[in-house]
């Protein structure tokens, strides 16, 4: 009598197997002497069958690895010396593929090292690893190591890392790769300081990108809560108005699918005040009780623009550096710490210069002036003197040098703010130059007269303020 069909143990119907679990098992029916086994990818087991074994004396069979990712059918029947039994039902099963990937960083900065691991699924556990590396621009794969984990360092270019995994038990091989790149870096080129109504082109410069880039610019002025959307080009023009602002660019690499952002804070530029002009020094008589002496009185022209005031610097001849003496809003300064030497009395020299300043900057130094002094001090010798810094009367001091060629300084004094007219006439009474015609601040002042283009001879300087008129004679000698 034929033995009945064996009952299947594993793999069961619709099971999924790893590549290392290729052992087929069944139960022995009564009367079984040996077994026939068939394996095929066709449920009808059409000829030729992938595997057909007819003399199996065990209740299991181990076979070589099958193709990964495919579906197969298997069946078994029991036989004896007298009869051949019926086939068991055909059971369907699926082979897991050998899966491998490399874990580790996708981005490394220059000179940064990263640890990479070959992760394997469905392997037998008896695995070997071979690592290879190829830098961008090279066609050569360089062998690296044979461990499951490999350390690699980023140098000057992106690289690709490949690991070949061999399953020694099943004979299967899997190759997996990973691209490692430098970080995408964005910086915005353009000035961070603009004058009012000045326009600047800001450019988004991207490094280590694929080259397929999308740009989106934004701007936010100080005091604003929200960003204003601007342009979508690589370069964006922005204009400074009344307040500082921030310009920002968001960049998307369409190939690497990477987003980076950068911003630049732009401040409003305030030009430095103009340099004080025509710094001159006068002798100012100081009387304290019965003692009379002269101290240097500095005077200069007012600088243009909005400013806080002026800084006066002084240097003794024996000193190498100028030091700040005072800050003032006036255009004059009387230094009572210095007693000026009379002509021919010798003495040391003291030097001065003046700067203009505001909240943001200080101008370059004015011209330097020097005076001779007696017993030049290093500290204030007369700090408690009482004196007036302003002239007590209108005066036209004349010009210096005189004779001159072709430039001279004309000095005058104003005890109060006044409307001043200062004109130059030739011997025929013709007005050849108008040096002043407007309001002037009180103080000791001077103005430059440049006689280039005029012929040698005698000229007259006429100073008038209100009903007060002074005339001085000047000699141009070429």
C-alpha positions in Angstrom: 0.0 0.0 0.0 1.5 3.5 -0.9 2.5 5.7 2.1 0.5 8.8 2.6 1.9 12.3 1.7 4.2 13.7 4.4 3.0 16.8 6.4 5.1 19.9 5.9 7.0 21.4 8.9 9.0 24.3 7.3 9.0 26.4 5.5 5.3 26.8 5.7 3.0 28.1 3.0 3.7 31.8 2.3 6.7 31.9 4.6 9.5 34.3 3.9 13.1 33.0 4.5 16.5 34.6 4.9 19.2 33.4 2.6 20.8 31.4 5.5 17.6 29.4 6.3 17.5 27.0 3.4 16.6 23.8 5.3 13.3 22.0 4.3 11.7 19.7 6.9 8.6 17.4 7.0 7.1 14.7 9.2 7.5 11.0 8.3 4.2 9.2 7.4 3.6 5.5 8.2 5.3 3.2 5.7 7.8 5.8 4.4 11.2 4.4 3.4 12.7 7.3 1.6 11.5 10.6 0.0 11.4 12.6 -3.2 11.8 16.4 -3.1 11.1 19.0 -5.8 11.7 22.8 -5.8 10.6 25.0 -8.7 9.6 28.6 -9.4 6.5 27.2 -11.2 3.6 26.0 -9.1 2.9 23.3 -11.7 6.6 22.0 -11.5 6.9 22.0 -15.3 9.9 20.4 -16.7 12.7 21.1 -16.2 12.3 21.4 -12.4 14.9 23.6 -10.6 15.7 20.8 -8.1 14.5 17.2 -8.2 15.9 14.7 -5.6 14.5 11.1 -5.5 16.5 9.3 -2.8 16.4 11.3 0.5 16.5 9.1 3.6 16.2 12.0 6.1 13.2 14.1 6.9 15.0 17.3 5.8 17.2 18.6 3.1 19.6 21.5 2.9 20.1 23.3 -0.4 22.4 25.9 -1.8 21.3 29.6 -1.6 18.5 30.6 -4.0 18.0 33.8 -5.9 17.1 36.7 -3.6 13.8 38.3 -3.8 12.0 35.5 -5.8 9.1 33.2 -5.0 9.5 29.4 -5.0 7.3 26.3 -4.5 8.3 23.0 -2.9 6.8 19.6 -2.2 7.8 16.2 -1.0 6.4 12.6 -1.2 7.1 9.4 0.7 8.2 6.1 -1.1 9.1 2.6 -0.1 10.5 -0.4 -1.9 7.1 -1.4 -3.2 5.1 1.8 -3.6 5.5 5.5 -4.6 3.4 7.8 -2.6 1.5 11.0 -3.5 3.0 14.5 -3.4 2.3 16.8 -0.5 0.5 20.0 -1.3 2.9 22.6 -2.9 4.0 25.3 -0.4 5.0 28.7 -1.5 7.8 30.7 0.1 9.8 33.9 -0.6 13.6 34.5 -0.2 14.7 37.6 1.7 17.4 39.5 -0.2 20.7 40.1 1.5 20.4 43.8 2.5 23.3 46.0 3.3 23.9 49.8 3.7 26.5 52.1 5.1 25.6 54.2 8.1 27.7 57.3 8.9 27.8 61.0 8.2 26.8 62.3 4.7 28.6 65.6 5.4 32.1 66.2 6.7 33.9 69.5 7.0 37.5 69.7 5.7 39.9 67.6 7.8 37.0 66.1 9.8 36.9 62.3 10.3 33.8 60.2 10.2 33.1 56.6 11.3 31.2 54.4 8.7 29.7 51.0 9.4 28.4 48.3 7.0 25.0 47.3 8.3 23.8 43.9 7.0 20.4 42.2 7.1 19.6 38.5 6.3 23.2 37.5 6.4 24.5 34.2 7.9 26.8 36.0 10.3 29.8 34.6 8.6 30.6 37.8 6.7 33.7 39.5 5.2 34.1 43.2 4.3 36.2 45.0 1.8 36.2 48.9 1.8 37.1 51.1 -1.1 37.2 54.9 -1.6 37.2 57.1 -4.7 37.7 60.9 -4.4 35.8 63.3 -6.7 37.7 63.7 -9.9 39.5 60.4 -9.6 38.7 57.2 -11.5 40.7 55.0 -9.2 39.1 53.1 -6.3 41.6 52.8 -3.4 41.4 49.8 -1.0 40.9 50.9 2.6 40.2 48.1 5.1 38.5 44.8 6.0 36.6 45.6 9.2 32.9 46.2 9.5 33.6 49.7 10.6 35.9 52.1 8.6 37.1 55.6 9.6 37.6 58.1 6.7 38.7 61.8 6.7 37.5 64.5 4.5 40.2 66.4 2.6 39.6 68.9 -0.2 36.9 67.2 -2.2 33.8 65.0 -1.9 34.4 61.2 -2.0 32.4 58.0 -2.5 32.8 55.0 -0.1 32.0 51.5 -1.2 31.8 48.3 0.9 31.7 44.8 -0.6 30.1 42.2 1.7 30.6 38.5 1.2 28.5 35.9 3.0 30.9 33.0 3.4 28.2 30.5 4.4 25.7 31.2 1.6 28.1 32.5 -1.0 26.0 35.6 -1.5 27.7 39.0 -2.2 26.3 42.5 -1.7 27.9 45.8 -2.6 26.7 49.1 -1.1 28.0 52.7 -1.5 27.7 56.1 0.2 28.5 59.5 -1.1 30.1 61.9 1.4 30.4 65.6 0.7 31.7 68.8 2.1 29.0 71.0 3.7 27.2 73.5 1.4 28.4 76.9 2.6 26.7 80.3 1.9 28.1 83.8 2.5 26.8 87.1 1.3 29.2 89.4 -0.4 28.6 93.2 -0.2 29.4 96.1 2.1 28.0 96.2 5.6 27.9 100.0 5.7 25.9 102.3 3.4 25.4 106.1 3.2 21.8 107.4 3.0 20.2 106.5 -0.4 23.3 104.6 -1.4 22.6 101.3 -3.2 24.6 98.1 -3.0 24.5 94.8 -4.9 24.5 91.8 -2.5 25.6 88.4 -3.9 24.9 85.0 -2.5 28.1 83.0 -3.0 27.6 79.2 -2.5 30.4 76.7 -2.1 30.3 72.9 -2.4 27.0 72.9 -4.1 25.7 71.0 -7.1 25.3 74.2 -9.0 21.5 73.8 -9.4 20.6 76.5 -6.9 17.4 78.4 -6.0 17.6 81.8 -4.2 15.2 83.7 -2.1 16.1 87.1 -0.6 14.5 88.9 2.4 15.0 92.3 4.1 14.0 93.6 7.5 14.7 97.2 8.7 15.4 97.9 12.3 12.1 98.2 14.2 10.2 96.0 11.7 8.7 92.8 13.0 8.4 90.9 9.7 10.7 90.0 6.9 9.9 91.5 3.5 10.2 89.2 0.5 12.6 90.5 -2.1 14.1 88.8 -5.2 15.0 85.3 -6.4 18.3 86.0 -8.3 21.8 85.4 -7.0 22.4 89.1 -6.7 20.0 91.5 -4.9 20.2 95.3 -4.9 19.3 97.1 -1.6 19.2 100.8 -0.8 19.9 102.4 2.6 17.1 104.7 3.7 16.6 106.0 7.3 17.6 103.0 9.4 19.9 100.0 9.6 18.7 96.8 8.0 19.4 93.1 7.7 19.5 91.4 4.3 19.0 87.6 4.3 19.2 84.9 1.6 17.8 81.4 1.8 19.4 78.9 -0.7 18.1 75.5 -1.8 20.3 73.0 -3.6 17.8 71.3 -5.9 20.1 68.2 -6.5 21.4 67.7 -2.9 18.1 68.8 -1.4 20.0 71.0 1.1 18.9 74.3 2.5 21.3 76.9 3.9 20.7 80.5 5.0 22.9 83.5 5.6 22.3 87.1 6.6 24.2 90.4 6.7 23.6 93.4 9.0 24.0 96.7 7.1 24.5 99.9 9.1 23.9 103.5 8.1 27.2 105.2 7.3 27.8 108.6 8.8 30.7 110.4 7.1 33.3 111.8 9.5 33.1 115.6 10.1 35.2 117.7 7.9 38.7 118.8 9.0 38.8 122.1 10.9 40.5 124.6 8.6 42.9 127.5 9.1 44.0 126.8 12.6 45.9 130.0 13.7 47.4 131.2 17.0 47.2 134.6 18.6 48.8 136.2 21.7 46.2 136.8 24.4 47.1 139.2 27.2 46.3 137.8 30.6 46.3 140.0 33.7 46.2 138.5 37.2 46.6 141.1 39.9 49.8 143.0 39.0 51.1 140.1 36.8 50.7 140.3 33.0 51.6 137.6 30.6 50.6 136.3 27.2 49.0 132.9 26.5 48.3 131.2 23.1 44.8 131.7 21.8 43.9 129.1 19.1 41.3 129.9 16.5 39.9 127.9 13.6 37.1 127.8 11.0 33.9 125.9 11.8 33.7 122.4 10.2 30.8 121.5 7.9 28.0 119.0 8.8 26.4 117.9 12.0 28.9 117.5 14.8 29.2 117.6 18.6 32.3 119.8 18.8 36.1 119.9 18.6 39.0 118.3 20.3 42.3 120.2 21.0 45.5 118.2 21.1 48.9 119.5 22.5 52.4 118.2 22.4 55.5 119.6 24.2 58.7 119.5 22.1 60.2 117.0 24.5 57.2 114.7 24.2 56.7 112.4 21.3 52.9 112.0 21.4 50.0 114.5 21.3 47.6 114.3 24.1 44.0 115.5 24.4 43.8 118.9 26.1 40.0 119.6 26.0 36.8 119.2 24.0 34.8 122.2 23.2 31.9 123.4 21.1 33.6 126.8 20.4 36.0 127.5 17.5 38.7 128.8 19.8 40.7 127.7 22.8 42.9 129.8 25.3 45.7 127.7 26.8 46.6 129.5 30.1 49.0 126.8 31.0 51.5 128.2 28.5 53.3 131.6 28.9 54.4 132.6 25.5 57.9 133.8 25.0 58.5 137.4 23.8 60.3 137.8 20.4 64.0 136.9 20.8 63.5 135.5 24.3 64.1 132.0 23.3 62.1 129.3 25.0 60.8 125.8 24.0 58.0 125.0 21.5 54.5 123.8 22.1 52.4 122.3 19.2 48.7 122.1 18.7 46.2 120.6 16.3 42.4 120.4 16.3 39.9 117.7 15.2 36.1 117.8 14.8 33.9 114.9 16.1 30.4 113.6 16.3 28.7 110.5 17.8 30.2 108.2 15.1 33.6 109.5 14.1 36.4 112.0 14.5 37.9 113.9 11.6 41.6 113.9 10.6 43.8 116.5 12.3 43.9 120.1 11.2 47.1 121.9 10.3 49.5 122.1 13.2 50.6 125.3 14.8 53.4 125.9 17.3 54.4 128.7 19.7 57.5 129.4 21.8 57.0 129.4 25.5 58.9 130.1 28.7 59.1 127.3 31.3 56.8 125.1 29.3 54.6 123.2 31.8 53.5 119.5 31.8 50.4 120.3 33.9 48.2 123.4 34.2 50.1 126.0 36.2 47.3 128.6 36.4 44.1 126.6 36.6 42.0 129.2 38.5 42.5 132.2 36.3 39.4 134.3 35.5 39.3 135.6 31.9 37.1 136.0 28.9 37.7 133.8 25.9 35.9 136.2 23.5 37.3 139.4 22.1 36.1 142.6 23.7 35.9 144.6 20.5 35.8 144.3 16.7 39.3 144.3 15.1 40.9 143.7 11.7 44.4 142.5 12.6 45.7 142.6 9.1 47.2 139.7 7.1 50.1 137.4 7.6 52.5 137.1 5.8 52.7 140.6 4.3 54.1 141.0 1.7 52.7 137.7 0.4 52.8 135.4 -2.7 50.1 134.4 -3.5 48.4 133.2 -0.3 47.9 135.0 3.0 45.8 134.7 6.1 43.6 137.7 7.1 42.8 137.8 10.8 39.9 139.5 12.5 38.0 139.5 15.9 34.2 139.5 16.6 33.0 140.1 20.2 29.6 138.7 19.2 27.9 136.9 16.3 27.8 139.3 13.4 27.1 139.8 9.7 30.5 140.3 8.2 31.6 141.6 4.8 35.3 141.2 3.8 36.3 142.4 0.3 39.6 143.0 -1.5 40.1 146.0 -3.8 42.9 147.0 -6.1 44.4 150.5 -6.5 41.7 151.6 -8.9 38.9 150.7 -6.3 37.8 147.6 -8.2 36.4 144.7 -6.1 38.7 141.8 -7.1 37.6 139.3 -4.5 34.8 138.8 -1.9 36.0 136.6 0.9 33.1 136.9 3.4 29.5 138.0 3.0 27.4 136.4 5.8 27.0 135.7 9.4 30.0 134.6 11.5 30.3 133.3 15.0 31.9 135.4 17.7 35.6 134.7 18.3 39.1 135.2 16.9 38.8 134.2 13.3 40.8 134.1 10.0 40.2 133.7 6.3 42.5 132.8 3.5 43.1 135.1 0.5 44.6 133.4 -2.6 45.8 136.1 -5.1 46.6 133.7 -7.9 45.8 135.4 -11.2 46.3 138.9 -9.8 49.3 141.1 -10.7 51.8 142.3 -8.1 51.0 145.5 -6.3 49.1 147.1 -3.4 45.6 145.8 -2.5 43.2 146.9 0.2 41.3 144.6 2.6 37.9 146.2 3.6 36.2 144.7 6.7 32.7 145.8 7.6 30.2 144.7 10.2 27.2 147.0 10.8 28.6 150.6 10.9 32.1 149.4 11.8 34.6 149.5 8.9 38.3 148.7 8.9 40.7 148.9 5.9 44.2 147.4 5.8 46.8 147.6 3.1 48.4 144.4 1.6 51.4 144.0 -0.7 51.4 141.2 -3.3 55.0 140.6 -4.4 55.4 138.0 -7.2 
